[in-house]
Amino acid sequence: MKTITPIAILAFFLLSSEVTSARNPPENWGAVQGEDLPILDEEQEKSLDGAQVLASEKLLGAAEWIDSFFDDDRIFVEENTTRATLRLTLGYSKNDDFEIKPRFDLRLRLPRLSERANLFIEAGDDEDFNIEDDPLGDRLGDEDGTRNELSAGLRYFFRQSKKMNISFDAGFSWDYLFAGARYRSIQDFGEWLGRFTNRLRYYTDDGLENRTSYDLEKRLHPSWLFRATSSINLYEEEDGIPHSQYFRFYQVLSSHQAVSYESALYFDTEPSYKMTDTRFLVSYRQRFFRDWLVLEVSPRVTFPEDRDREANPGIIIKLEAALGYKADEEGYRKIFR
């Protein structure tokens, strides 16, 4: 796709500008709107500012805890920690019958490289797991994007903070090499948080790929979080611009139980603009006998356009064993109690 080159150049220009401004903020940065609020005295202003900061921290903390609990790479791809996960996924749907998929993920922190690098290794079944396929390509949460076969790479974190994360990676698989950059920034809108993420990567077999997504999050209740995700993918070797809209409600039941209620709409622009799929699913996830063992049950129904939008019910069951699990009891009590 020829449009990917100017988009990549524009993204690089915006990224460079934001990094420069983040490193060199103006002296009065944060006071542009004025220092005094009418009616309120200085102590009341401090209390109001403190309440806003606390609410933002609680919202961000809740999102991070939930992403950790659901093993979402939104958080793990940005953490330079050692972590390993062994996952067995069983799936069944009306269109694809019964499928099984084992997978192993390993990330090793490399402290000798200024504590800014980690090594990641992934190994999975080469066969397609159609029940969980995302019409945009790989699953949105798979930030490593290393498809299904054995692959490995090195990730270097150029900048790490709550507001911004910038990393570069390079790696290989049996059939290709890849290299790219990922950028994420957080925008604070008071009761809402925005998260912009862009990953540009080059594959030796498929060329350039650019993935952009934007999350809007709001804490509706101490145990409820809402997230809307808009995403768009660009591929050099493919026509069309696939994009999607997700809506998720997360309900935290306890420190070892949570539920995700999700709906998704998928679109493509080639050969003509159309909705390619509609999905509804519920994912129940809980720790299973041990803190490092997790069970997930996810019934779902899809309405794929290539099957005349006939209902395709299915279910996915996952069993995971993890080292480096972070959705702990202490974090739960700080955020949800």
Backbone as numpy.savetxt, mean C-alpha at the origin, in Angstrom:
# Nx Ny Nz CAx CAy CAz Cx Cy Cz
3.89 2.47 -24.19 3.04 3.66 -24.19 3.92 4.89 -24.19
3.76 5.74 -25.23 4.65 6.87 -25.40 4.42 7.94 -24.34
3.23 8.01 -23.75 2.94 9.05 -22.77 3.69 8.84 -21.47
4.27 7.67 -21.28 4.92 7.40 -20.00 6.20 8.20 -19.85
6.87 8.54 -20.97 8.13 9.29 -20.88 7.94 10.70 -20.36
7.03 11.53 -20.94 6.83 12.86 -20.35 6.28 12.82 -18.95
5.44 11.83 -18.64 4.93 11.72 -17.28 6.05 11.43 -16.31
6.98 10.55 -16.71 8.11 10.22 -15.84 8.98 11.44 -15.62
9.20 12.24 -16.70 10.02 13.45 -16.56 9.36 14.44 -15.62
8.03 14.61 -15.77 7.31 15.53 -14.89 7.36 15.07 -13.45
7.19 13.75 -13.22 7.25 13.23 -11.86 8.62 13.46 -11.24
9.68 13.27 -12.04 11.03 13.50 -11.54 11.24 14.96 -11.19
10.72 15.88 -12.02 10.88 17.31 -11.75 10.16 17.70 -10.47
8.91 17.22 -10.30 8.16 17.54 -9.09 8.82 16.95 -7.86
9.33 15.72 -7.99 10.01 15.07 -6.87 11.24 15.86 -6.46
12.04 16.30 -7.44 13.25 17.06 -7.13 12.91 18.37 -6.45
11.86 19.04 -6.91 11.46 20.32 -6.32 11.01 20.13 -4.89
10.22 19.07 -4.62 9.70 18.88 -3.28 10.79 18.48 -2.32
11.76 17.65 -2.79 12.87 17.28 -1.93 13.69 18.50 -1.55
13.93 19.40 -2.53 14.70 20.61 -2.25 14.00 21.49 -1.24
12.67 21.67 -1.43 11.93 22.53 -0.51 11.84 21.91 0.87
11.78 20.57 0.94 11.70 19.90 2.24 13.00 20.06 3.01
14.13 20.08 2.26 15.42 20.22 2.94 15.68 21.66 3.38
15.10 22.64 2.65 15.37 24.04 2.94 14.07 24.82 3.16
13.35 24.56 4.25 12.11 25.27 4.50 12.39 26.71 4.87
11.45 27.64 4.58 11.64 29.03 4.98 11.65 29.16 6.48
12.23 30.26 6.96 12.39 30.43 8.40 11.04 30.49 9.12
10.04 31.09 8.47 8.74 31.20 9.12 7.78 30.12 8.64
8.36 29.00 8.19 7.54 27.91 7.69 6.56 27.44 8.76
5.28 27.29 8.39 4.26 26.85 9.33 3.48 28.00 9.92
3.90 29.26 9.69 3.19 30.41 10.25 2.65 31.31 9.16
2.51 30.77 7.94 2.09 31.58 6.81 0.69 32.14 7.01
-0.18 31.36 7.67 -1.56 31.79 7.84 -1.74 32.74 9.02
-0.68 33.12 9.70 -0.82 34.02 10.84 -0.59 33.28 12.14
-0.20 33.99 13.17 0.17 33.35 14.43 -0.96 33.37 15.45
-1.90 34.29 15.32 -2.94 34.44 16.33 -4.31 34.14 15.74
-5.12 33.45 16.54 -6.51 33.21 16.17 -7.41 34.17 16.94
-8.42 34.72 16.29 -9.32 35.63 17.01 -10.05 34.92 18.14
-10.35 35.65 19.19 -11.11 35.18 20.36 -10.25 34.36 21.30
-9.39 33.46 20.76 -8.61 32.56 21.61 -7.36 33.24 22.13
-7.04 32.95 23.39 -5.78 33.46 23.93 -4.66 32.47 23.59
-3.44 32.78 24.05 -2.27 31.99 23.68 -2.38 30.55 24.17
-2.83 30.36 25.40 -2.95 29.01 25.95 -3.99 28.20 25.19
-5.10 28.84 24.84 -6.14 28.13 24.09 -5.66 27.76 22.69
-4.86 28.66 22.09 -4.29 28.34 20.78 -3.37 27.12 20.87
-2.54 27.09 21.92 -1.65 25.95 22.10 -2.44 24.66 22.31
-3.52 24.75 23.09 -4.36 23.57 23.32 -4.99 23.08 22.02
-5.47 24.04 21.20 -6.09 23.68 19.92 -5.07 23.04 18.98
-3.88 23.65 18.90 -2.83 23.08 18.04 -2.43 21.69 18.53
-2.33 21.53 19.86 -1.97 20.24 20.42 -3.01 19.18 20.13
-4.30 19.56 20.20 -5.37 18.61 19.92 -5.34 18.17 18.45
-5.03 19.12 17.55 -4.96 18.79 16.13 -3.79 17.84 15.85
-2.65 18.11 16.46 -1.48 17.25 16.28 -1.76 15.85 16.82
-2.39 15.78 18.00 -2.71 14.48 18.60 -3.68 13.70 17.72
-4.71 14.38 17.18 -5.68 13.71 16.32 -5.00 13.17 15.06
-4.09 13.96 14.48 -3.37 13.52 13.28 -2.49 12.31 13.59
-1.80 12.35 14.74 -0.95 11.23 15.12 -1.77 9.97 15.36
-2.94 10.12 15.98 -3.81 8.97 16.22 -4.29 8.37 14.90
-4.68 9.24 13.96 -5.16 8.76 12.66 -4.05 8.03 11.92
-2.86 8.62 11.88 -1.73 7.98 11.20 -1.34 6.68 11.90
-1.36 6.69 13.24 -1.03 5.48 13.99 -2.03 4.37 13.74
-3.33 4.72 13.67 -4.36 3.71 13.40 -4.18 3.10 12.02
-3.89 3.95 11.02 -3.68 3.45 9.66 -2.46 2.52 9.60
-1.38 2.90 10.28 -0.17 2.08 10.28 -0.41 0.75 10.98
-1.12 0.76 12.12 -1.39 -0.48 12.84 -2.23 -1.42 11.99
-3.27 -0.86 11.34 -4.15 -1.68 10.50 -3.39 -2.25 9.30
-2.57 -1.42 8.65 -1.78 -1.91 7.52 -0.81 -3.01 7.95
-0.26 -2.87 9.16 0.62 -3.90 9.68 -0.16 -5.18 9.95
-1.34 -5.04 10.54 -2.15 -6.21 10.87 -2.56 -6.96 9.60
-2.89 -6.21 8.54 -3.32 -6.83 7.28 -2.16 -7.11 6.33
-0.93 -6.97 6.83 0.26 -7.29 6.04 0.29 -6.50 4.74
-0.01 -5.22 4.83 -0.07 -4.34 3.67 1.29 -3.69 3.44
1.78 -3.77 2.21 3.11 -3.21 1.91 3.15 -1.69 1.94
2.02 -1.03 2.12 2.05 0.42 2.32 3.00 0.78 3.45
3.05 -0.06 4.47 3.91 0.22 5.62 5.21 -0.57 5.54
5.16 -1.85 5.13 6.36 -2.69 5.21 7.40 -2.32 4.16
6.97 -1.82 3.01 7.95 -1.46 1.99 8.77 -0.25 2.42
8.29 0.49 3.42 8.99 1.69 3.88 9.79 1.47 5.15
9.69 0.32 5.76 10.39 0.07 7.01 11.67 -0.72 6.75
12.76 -0.17 7.17 14.05 -0.85 7.00 14.29 -1.77 8.18
13.55 -2.87 8.19 13.64 -3.85 9.27 13.82 -5.24 8.68
14.24 -6.17 9.52 14.34 -7.56 9.11 13.00 -8.24 9.37
12.47 -8.90 8.35 11.15 -9.50 8.46 11.02 -10.63 7.45
10.36 -11.71 7.86 10.14 -12.85 6.97 8.70 -13.33 7.11
8.10 -13.73 6.00 6.73 -14.22 6.01 6.62 -15.45 5.12
6.02 -16.49 5.66 5.68 -17.68 4.90 4.16 -17.74 4.81
3.64 -17.77 3.57 2.20 -17.67 3.38 1.70 -18.81 2.50
0.59 -19.42 2.91 -0.10 -20.42 2.10 -1.51 -19.91 1.83
-1.85 -19.76 0.55 -3.14 -19.20 0.16 -3.94 -20.25 -0.60
-5.17 -20.46 -0.15 -6.11 -21.36 -0.82 -7.26 -20.54 -1.35
-7.67 -20.80 -2.59 -8.74 -20.01 -3.18 -9.67 -20.84 -4.03
-10.92 -20.39 -4.07 -11.92 -21.03 -4.94 -12.85 -19.95 -5.47
-13.18 -20.05 -6.75 -14.20 -19.18 -7.34 -14.95 -19.96 -8.41
-16.10 -19.46 -8.77 -16.93 -20.12 -9.78 -16.21 -20.22 -11.11
-15.47 -19.19 -11.49 -14.81 -19.16 -12.80 -13.46 -19.88 -12.82
-12.79 -19.98 -11.67 -11.42 -20.50 -11.65 -11.25 -21.77 -10.83
-12.33 -22.30 -10.27 -12.26 -23.52 -9.47 -11.29 -23.35 -8.29
-10.60 -24.43 -7.91 -9.75 -24.43 -6.71 -8.30 -24.14 -7.09
-7.65 -23.27 -6.31 -6.25 -22.93 -6.55 -5.51 -22.86 -5.21
-4.21 -23.09 -5.28 -3.37 -23.02 -4.09 -2.07 -22.31 -4.46
-1.56 -21.49 -3.54 -0.35 -20.73 -3.84 0.49 -20.56 -2.59
1.68 -21.14 -2.54 2.63 -20.87 -1.45 3.49 -19.66 -1.81
3.98 -18.95 -0.81 4.83 -17.79 -1.07 5.72 -17.52 0.15
6.94 -17.09 -0.14 7.89 -16.74 0.91 8.48 -15.37 0.62
8.45 -14.48 1.62 9.03 -13.14 1.51 10.05 -12.95 2.62
11.19 -12.38 2.26 12.25 -12.12 3.25 12.83 -10.74 2.99
12.97 -9.95 4.06 13.64 -8.66 3.99 14.68 -8.59 5.09
15.89 -8.28 4.71 17.00 -8.23 5.65 17.56 -6.82 5.71
17.59 -6.27 6.89 18.19 -4.95 7.08 19.71 -5.08 6.99
20.35 -4.13 6.33 21.80 -4.16 6.13 22.43 -2.98 6.87
22.72 -3.14 8.16 23.20 -2.01 8.97 24.55 -1.46 8.53
25.34 -2.26 7.82 26.66 -1.79 7.39 26.56 -0.72 6.29
25.40 -0.62 5.64 25.21 0.38 4.59 24.45 1.58 5.17
25.01 2.19 6.22 24.44 3.39 6.84 23.02 3.17 7.33
22.63 1.93 7.56 21.30 1.58 8.03 20.21 2.11 7.11
20.52 2.25 5.83 19.56 2.77 4.87 19.19 1.76 3.79
19.67 0.55 3.89 19.45 -0.42 2.82 18.90 -1.72 3.38
18.11 -2.41 2.56 17.72 -3.77 2.90 17.67 -4.63 1.66
17.80 -5.91 1.89 17.77 -6.92 0.84 16.42 -7.61 0.89
15.73 -7.73 -0.25 14.46 -8.44 -0.25 14.51 -9.61 -1.23
13.92 -10.72 -0.79 13.87 -11.95 -1.58 12.43 -12.45 -1.54
11.90 -12.82 -2.70 10.55 -13.35 -2.78 10.55 -14.60 -3.64
9.80 -15.59 -3.19 9.68 -16.84 -3.95 8.24 -17.30 -3.89
7.65 -17.58 -5.04 6.26 -18.02 -5.09 6.03 -18.95 -6.25
4.84 -19.52 -6.28 4.47 -20.41 -7.37 4.44 -19.62 -8.68
5.00 -20.20 -9.75 5.02 -19.53 -11.04 3.63 -19.44 -11.68
2.74 -20.32 -11.28 1.41 -20.34 -11.89 0.59 -19.14 -11.42
-0.29 -18.66 -12.31 -1.17 -17.54 -11.95 -2.15 -17.96 -10.88
-2.40 -17.03 -9.95 -3.43 -17.24 -8.93 -4.58 -16.31 -9.30
-5.46 -16.77 -10.18 -6.44 -15.90 -10.82 -7.47 -15.33 -9.86
-7.77 -16.02 -8.78 -8.84 -15.60 -7.89 -8.54 -14.24 -7.26
-7.26 -13.99 -6.98 -6.87 -12.75 -6.31 -6.25 -11.74 -7.28
-6.25 -12.03 -8.57 -5.65 -11.13 -9.54 -6.33 -9.77 -9.53
-5.52 -8.73 -9.68 -6.02 -7.37 -9.79 -6.04 -7.00 -11.27
-7.18 -6.52 -11.80 -7.22 -6.16 -13.22 -6.22 -5.10 -13.63
-5.67 -4.33 -12.69 -4.66 -3.33 -13.04 -3.30 -3.95 -13.28
-3.12 -5.19 -12.91 -1.81 -5.84 -13.03 -1.56 -6.64 -11.79
-0.49 -6.33 -11.06 -0.23 -6.99 -9.79 -1.14 -6.40 -8.73
-1.26 -7.10 -7.63 -2.08 -6.62 -6.53 -1.54 -5.29 -6.03
-2.46 -4.33 -5.69 -2.04 -2.99 -5.28 -1.08 -3.02 -4.10
-1.28 -3.93 -3.15 -0.45 -3.95 -1.98 0.93 -4.46 -2.21
1.16 -5.11 -3.40 2.47 -5.70 -3.68 3.42 -4.62 -4.19
3.98 -3.85 -3.28 4.85 -2.74 -3.67 6.15 -3.24 -4.28
6.62 -4.41 -3.90 7.83 -4.92 -4.52 7.58 -5.26 -5.99
6.32 -5.60 -6.30 5.95 -5.80 -7.70 6.78 -6.84 -8.41
7.20 -7.87 -7.71 8.12 -8.83 -8.30 7.40 -10.07 -8.84
6.13 -9.88 -9.24 5.38 -10.92 -9.92 5.32 -12.18 -9.06
5.44 -13.37 -9.66 5.22 -14.59 -8.89 6.47 -15.43 -8.67
7.41 -15.37 -9.59 8.56 -16.26 -9.51 9.60 -15.76 -8.50
10.70 -16.50 -8.40 11.78 -16.11 -7.50 12.42 -14.81 -7.97
12.60 -13.88 -7.06 13.24 -12.61 -7.39 13.92 -12.07 -6.14
14.90 -11.21 -6.36 15.64 -10.61 -5.25 16.11 -9.23 -5.66
16.33 -8.38 -4.66 16.78 -7.03 -4.97 17.29 -6.31 -3.74
17.82 -5.13 -3.98 18.35 -4.28 -2.92 17.60 -2.95 -2.96
17.12 -2.50 -1.80 16.41 -1.23 -1.70 17.20 -0.27 -0.81
17.38 0.95 -1.30 18.10 1.98 -0.55 17.15 3.13 -0.26
17.08 3.53 1.02 16.19 4.60 1.46 16.94 5.93 1.44
16.55 6.81 0.53 17.18 8.11 0.41 16.65 9.07 1.48
15.37 8.96 1.78 14.77 9.81 2.80 13.68 9.03 3.52
13.65 9.11 4.86 12.67 8.41 5.68 12.12 9.34 6.74
10.82 9.60 6.68 10.15 10.40 7.70 8.66 10.10 7.63
7.90 10.60 8.60 6.46 10.40 8.58 5.83 11.08 7.37
6.35 12.26 7.02 5.77 13.05 5.94 6.22 12.58 4.56
7.40 12.01 4.46 7.96 11.69 3.15 8.84 10.45 3.21
8.76 9.63 2.15 9.63 8.47 2.03 10.07 8.34 0.58
11.38 8.27 0.36 11.94 8.14 -0.98 12.92 6.98 -0.97
12.75 6.05 -1.90 13.64 4.90 -1.95 13.94 4.54 -3.41
15.07 3.87 -3.59 15.50 3.36 -4.89 15.76 1.87 -4.75
15.44 1.10 -5.78 15.70 -0.33 -5.71 16.16 -0.87 -7.06
16.80 -2.02 -6.99 17.25 -2.73 -8.19 17.31 -4.21 -7.85
17.02 -5.05 -8.83 17.03 -6.48 -8.55 16.94 -7.31 -9.82
16.68 -8.59 -9.64 16.67 -9.51 -10.77 15.74 -10.68 -10.49
15.34 -11.34 -11.56 14.64 -12.61 -11.51 15.26 -13.50 -12.57
14.65 -14.66 -12.83 15.22 -15.57 -13.82 15.22 -14.95 -15.21
14.18 -14.15 -15.52 13.98 -13.68 -16.89 14.19 -12.18 -17.10
14.43 -11.43 -16.06 14.53 -9.98 -16.23 15.31 -9.34 -15.10
15.76 -8.12 -15.36 16.33 -7.23 -14.35 15.39 -6.05 -14.18
15.44 -5.40 -13.02 14.59 -4.23 -12.83 15.30 -3.21 -11.94
14.90 -1.96 -12.09 15.41 -0.87 -11.26 14.38 0.25 -11.27
14.29 0.96 -10.14 13.29 2.03 -10.09 13.38 2.86 -8.84
12.41 3.75 -8.70 12.34 4.66 -7.55 10.90 4.74 -7.07
10.75 4.97 -5.76 9.42 5.10 -5.16 9.37 6.34 -4.28
8.26 7.07 -4.38 8.08 8.30 -3.60 6.73 8.26 -2.91
6.70 8.66 -1.63 5.45 8.74 -0.89 5.45 10.00 -0.02
4.33 10.71 0.00 4.20 11.88 0.86 2.84 11.85 1.55
2.78 12.45 2.74 1.56 12.53 3.54 1.08 13.98 3.57
-0.23 14.17 3.37 -0.84 15.48 3.48 -1.85 15.47 4.62
-1.76 16.43 5.51 -2.62 16.51 6.68 -3.76 17.48 6.39
-4.99 16.97 6.34 -6.17 17.81 6.12 -7.05 17.86 7.37
-6.44 17.86 8.53 -7.22 17.89 9.77 -7.71 16.51 10.13
-9.02 16.26 9.96 -9.59 14.96 10.27 -9.30 13.93 9.18
-8.78 14.40 8.06 -8.43 13.51 6.95 -6.93 13.50 6.73
-6.42 12.38 6.27 -5.03 12.28 5.84 -4.99 11.85 4.37
-4.11 12.47 3.60 -3.90 12.07 2.22 -2.53 11.42 2.08
-2.44 10.43 1.21 -1.17 9.74 0.98 -0.96 9.58 -0.53
0.03 10.27 -1.07 0.37 10.16 -2.49 1.56 9.22 -2.64
1.43 8.24 -3.53 2.51 7.27 -3.77 2.73 7.13 -5.27
3.98 7.17 -5.68 4.32 6.94 -7.09 5.56 6.05 -7.16
5.46 5.01 -7.99 6.60 4.13 -8.21 6.87 4.02 -9.70
8.07 4.39 -10.09 8.52 4.28 -11.48 9.58 3.19 -11.54
9.39 2.23 -12.43 10.33 1.11 -12.50 10.54 0.70 -13.96
11.78 0.26 -14.25 12.12 -0.24 -15.57 12.42 -1.73 -15.49
11.77 -2.52 -16.36 12.02 -3.96 -16.50 12.70 -4.21 -17.85
13.69 -5.07 -17.85 14.40 -5.33 -19.11 13.53 -6.07 -20.12
12.47 -6.76 -19.67 11.61 -7.48 -20.61 10.38 -6.68 -21.02
9.87 -5.81 -20.15 8.62 -5.10 -20.44 8.76 -3.58 -20.51
9.94 -3.05 -20.27 10.12 -1.61 -20.36 9.67 -0.88 -19.11
9.29 0.39 -19.28 8.91 1.24 -18.16 7.51 0.92 -17.65
7.35 1.08 -16.34 6.06 0.92 -15.68 5.94 1.99 -14.62
4.80 2.68 -14.58 4.59 3.72 -13.57 3.27 3.46 -12.85
3.32 3.43 -11.53 2.12 3.20 -10.71 1.93 4.39 -9.78
0.76 4.97 -9.85 0.43 6.12 -9.01 -0.85 5.83 -8.24
-0.87 6.16 -6.96 -2.07 5.99 -6.16 -2.20 7.13 -5.16
-3.43 7.39 -4.76 -3.68 8.40 -3.74 -4.73 7.87 -2.77
-4.37 7.87 -1.48 -5.27 7.43 -0.42 -5.82 8.63 0.34
-7.10 8.57 0.67 -7.72 9.51 1.60 -8.24 8.70 2.77
-7.84 9.05 4.00 -8.18 8.26 5.17 -8.83 9.13 6.24
-9.78 8.54 6.93 -10.45 9.23 8.03 -10.81 8.21 9.10
-10.56 8.57 10.33 -10.94 7.71 11.45 -12.38 8.06 11.84
-13.29 7.13 11.60 -14.71 7.38 11.84 -15.11 7.15 13.28
-14.34 6.31 13.97 -14.66 5.86 15.33 -13.36 5.31 15.89
-13.22 5.22 17.21 -11.97 4.65 17.74 -11.58 3.31 17.12
-12.56 2.54 16.64 -12.23 1.23 16.08 -12.54 1.12 14.58
-12.87 2.24 13.93 -13.20 2.21 12.50 -12.32 3.19 11.73
-11.81 2.74 10.57 -11.02 3.59 9.68 -11.58 3.45 8.26
-11.76 4.59 7.59 -12.20 4.60 6.20 -11.04 5.01 5.30
-10.91 4.33 4.17 -9.86 4.66 3.21 -10.41 4.56 1.78
-10.23 5.62 1.01 -10.55 5.61 -0.42 -9.23 5.69 -1.19
-9.06 4.81 -2.16 -7.81 4.75 -2.92 -8.10 4.86 -4.41
-7.50 5.86 -5.04 -7.55 6.01 -6.50 -6.18 5.64 -7.05
-6.15 4.83 -8.09 -4.86 4.43 -8.63 -4.91 4.35 -10.15
-3.74 4.55 -10.76 -3.62 4.51 -12.21 -2.26 3.92 -12.55
-2.23 3.03 -13.53 -0.99 2.38 -13.97 -0.72 2.70 -15.43
0.56 2.90 -15.75 0.99 3.12 -17.13 2.07 2.10 -17.47
1.94 1.48 -18.65 2.90 0.47 -19.10 3.41 0.84 -20.49
4.72 0.82 -20.67 5.31 1.19 -21.95 4.90 0.25 -23.06
4.78 -1.04 -22.75 4.53 -2.04 -23.79 3.05 -2.36 -23.96
2.16 -1.64 -23.28 0.74 -1.94 -23.38 -0.05 -0.69 -23.71
-1.11 -0.87 -24.50 -2.02 0.23 -24.79 -3.01 0.37 -23.64
-3.64 1.52 -23.59 -4.64 1.73 -22.56 -4.05 2.24 -21.26
-4.92 2.80 -20.45 -4.53 3.31 -19.13 -5.47 2.69 -18.10
-5.10 1.56 -17.51 -5.95 0.95 -16.48 -5.93 1.78 -15.20
-7.10 1.93 -14.56 -7.19 2.68 -13.32 -8.33 2.10 -12.49
-8.33 2.45 -11.21 -9.31 1.84 -10.30 -9.66 2.79 -9.17
-10.76 2.47 -8.51 -11.19 3.20 -7.32 -11.60 2.18 -6.26
-10.92 2.26 -5.10 -11.19 1.37 -3.97 -11.88 2.15 -2.86
-12.76 1.46 -2.14 -13.33 1.98 -0.90 -13.21 0.89 0.15
-12.61 1.23 1.30 -12.39 0.24 2.35 -12.83 0.80 3.70
-13.50 -0.05 4.47 -13.80 0.24 5.86 -13.10 -0.83 6.70
-12.25 -0.40 7.63 -11.56 -1.32 8.52 -12.18 -1.24 9.91
-12.51 -2.39 10.46 -13.05 -2.47 11.82 -12.10 -3.29 12.68
-11.54 -2.66 13.71 -10.64 -3.34 14.63 -11.47 -3.89 15.78
-11.52 -5.21 15.92 -12.33 -5.85 16.96 -11.55 -6.00 18.26
-10.27 -6.29 18.16 -9.41 -6.45 19.33 -7.97 -6.39 18.85
-7.03 -6.63 19.75 -5.62 -6.61 19.37 -5.26 -7.78 18.47
-6.15 -8.77 18.32 -5.84 -9.94 17.49 -6.93 -10.24 16.46
-7.89 -9.31 16.27 -8.96 -9.53 15.30 -9.29 -8.22 14.59
-9.50 -8.29 13.28 -9.91 -7.12 12.50 -10.63 -7.58 11.24
-11.48 -6.68 10.72 -12.26 -6.98 9.52 -12.10 -5.83 8.53
-12.00 -6.17 7.26 -11.95 -5.18 6.18 -13.13 -5.41 5.25
-13.89 -4.33 5.00 -15.01 -4.37 4.06 -14.60 -3.54 2.84
-14.57 -4.17 1.67 -13.99 -3.51 0.50 -14.91 -3.59 -0.72
-14.85 -2.55 -1.52 -15.47 -2.55 -2.85 -14.49 -1.89 -3.81
-14.52 -2.31 -5.07 -13.56 -1.78 -6.04 -14.19 -1.73 -7.42
-13.86 -0.67 -8.14 -14.27 -0.50 -9.53 -13.01 -0.39 -10.38
-12.95 -1.15 -11.48 -11.78 -1.17 -12.36 -12.18 -0.70 -13.76
-11.29 0.10 -14.37 -11.58 0.66 -15.68 -10.36 0.52 -16.58
-10.60 0.61 -17.89 -9.51 0.66 -18.87 -9.96 1.53 -20.04
-8.98 2.09 -20.76 -9.29 2.99 -21.86 -9.16 2.34 -23.23
-8.67 1.11 -23.30 -8.50 0.42 -24.57 -9.18 -0.95 -24.52
-9.80 -1.41 -25.65 -9.91 -0.72 -26.94 -10.90 0.45 -26.92
-11.75 0.52 -25.90 -12.61 1.67 -25.67 -12.78 1.80 -24.16
-13.19 2.98 -23.71 -13.30 3.18 -22.26 -14.43 2.32 -21.71
-14.12 1.55 -20.67 -15.12 0.66 -20.11 -14.73 0.26 -18.69
-15.73 -0.20 -17.94 -15.48 -0.79 -16.63 -15.18 -2.27 -16.84
-14.02 -2.71 -16.39 -13.59 -4.08 -16.64 -13.98 -5.05 -15.54
-14.24 -4.54 -14.33 -14.59 -5.43 -13.23 -15.17 -4.63 -12.08
-16.00 -5.28 -11.29 -16.53 -4.74 -10.03 -16.36 -5.81 -8.97
-15.87 -5.42 -7.79 -15.59 -6.41 -6.75 -16.10 -5.96 -5.40
-16.61 -6.93 -4.65 -17.01 -6.72 -3.27 -16.43 -7.87 -2.44
-15.82 -7.54 -1.33 -15.24 -8.59 -0.49 -15.17 -8.16 0.97
-15.14 -9.16 1.82 -14.96 -8.97 3.26 -13.79 -9.85 3.69
-12.85 -9.28 4.44 -11.69 -10.04 4.91 -11.66 -10.03 6.43
-11.78 -11.21 7.02 -11.67 -11.36 8.47 -10.29 -11.92 8.77
-9.57 -11.26 9.66 -8.18 -11.63 9.93 -7.96 -11.69 11.43
-7.28 -12.76 11.88 -7.01 -12.88 13.31 -5.74 -13.68 13.55
-5.15 -13.40 14.70 -4.01 -14.22 15.12 -4.52 -15.61 15.47
-3.70 -16.60 15.15 -4.15 -17.98 15.17 -3.26 -18.78 16.12
-3.68 -18.92 17.37 -2.97 -19.65 18.42 -1.69 -18.97 18.88
-0.95 -18.35 17.99 0.29 -17.65 18.33 0.26 -16.26 17.70
1.03 -15.31 18.31 1.09 -13.96 17.76 1.65 -13.95 16.34
2.52 -14.89 16.03 3.18 -14.89 14.72 2.45 -15.75 13.69
1.33 -16.37 14.08 0.49 -17.11 13.15 -0.80 -16.33 12.89
-1.15 -16.13 11.63 -2.31 -15.32 11.27 -3.18 -16.09 10.28
-4.49 -16.05 10.53 -5.46 -16.68 9.64 -6.36 -15.60 9.04
-6.59 -15.67 7.74 -7.47 -14.72 7.06 -8.48 -15.47 6.21
-9.75 -15.10 6.32 -10.83 -15.68 5.52 -11.51 -14.54 4.78
-11.60 -14.65 3.46 -12.08 -13.53 2.65 -13.06 -14.00 1.57
-14.37 -14.03 1.89 -15.36 -14.28 0.84 -15.51 -13.06 -0.06
-15.83 -13.29 -1.33 -15.89 -12.18 -2.29 -16.79 -12.53 -3.46
-17.19 -11.51 -4.20 -17.92 -11.71 -5.44 -17.44 -10.65 -6.44
-17.20 -11.08 -7.67 -16.75 -10.17 -8.72 -17.71 -10.25 -9.91
-17.65 -9.21 -10.74 -18.51 -9.14 -11.92 -17.65 -8.75 -13.13
-16.81 -9.67 -13.63 -15.87 -9.34 -14.70 -16.57 -9.07 -16.03
-16.08 -8.07 -16.73 -16.66 -7.69 -18.02 -16.47 -8.78 -19.07
-15.33 -9.51 -19.01 -15.07 -10.55 -20.01 -15.90 -11.80 -19.79
-16.67 -11.85 -18.71 -17.62 -12.95 -18.47 -19.05 -12.41 -18.47
-19.28 -11.34 -19.24 -20.62 -10.73 -19.38 -21.17 -10.25 -18.04
-20.27 -9.92 -17.12 -20.62 -9.36 -15.81 -21.50 -10.31 -14.98
-21.37 -11.59 -15.24 -22.07 -12.56 -14.41 -21.36 -12.69 -13.06
-22.12 -12.84 -12.00 -21.56 -12.93 -10.66 -20.59 -14.11 -10.56
-19.42 -13.84 -9.98 -18.40 -14.86 -9.79 -18.05 -14.93 -8.30
-18.81 -15.69 -7.52 -18.51 -15.79 -6.08 -17.27 -16.63 -5.83
-16.58 -16.33 -4.73 -15.38 -17.08 -4.38 -14.97 -16.83 -2.95
-13.92 -17.50 -2.54 -13.41 -17.33 -1.18 -11.90 -17.59 -1.19
-11.18 -16.85 -0.37 -9.74 -17.03 -0.22 -9.43 -17.23 1.26
-8.59 -18.21 1.56 -8.15 -18.49 2.93 -6.63 -18.43 2.95
-6.09 -17.65 3.88 -4.65 -17.49 4.00 -4.20 -17.90 5.40
-3.08 -18.57 5.44 -2.41 -18.89 6.70 -0.98 -18.37 6.60
-0.60 -17.50 7.53 0.70 -16.85 7.46 1.48 -17.08 8.75
2.76 -17.29 8.59 3.69 -17.32 9.72 4.70 -16.20 9.50
4.84 -15.32 10.49 5.65 -14.12 10.29 6.65 -13.92 11.43
7.82 -13.46 11.06 8.82 -12.97 12.00 8.96 -11.48 11.78
8.86 -10.70 12.84 8.89 -9.26 12.71 7.51 -8.65 12.67
6.51 -9.37 13.18 5.13 -8.90 13.21 5.02 -7.70 14.14
4.40 -6.57 13.66 4.45 -5.33 14.41 3.12 -4.86 14.99
2.01 -5.49 14.60 0.71 -5.07 15.12 0.52 -5.66 16.51
1.27 -5.14 17.48 1.35 -5.77 18.79 0.30 -5.22 19.76
0.23 -5.85 20.92 -0.73 -5.48 21.95 -0.48 -4.07 22.47
0.79 -3.72 22.68 1.12 -2.39 23.20 0.68 -1.29 22.23
0.96 -1.50 20.94 0.54 -0.52 19.95 -0.97 -0.40 19.87
-1.66 -1.52 20.01 -3.12 -1.52 19.99 -3.68 -0.68 21.14
-3.14 -0.86 22.33 -3.64 -0.13 23.49 -3.40 1.37 23.37
-2.26 1.76 22.79 -1.95 3.18 22.63 -2.89 3.86 21.64
-3.30 3.12 20.61 -4.06 3.73 19.52 -5.56 3.57 19.68
-6.01 2.39 20.10 -7.43 2.09 20.08 -8.07 2.07 21.45
-7.31 2.33 22.50 -7.88 2.35 23.84 -7.63 3.69 24.51
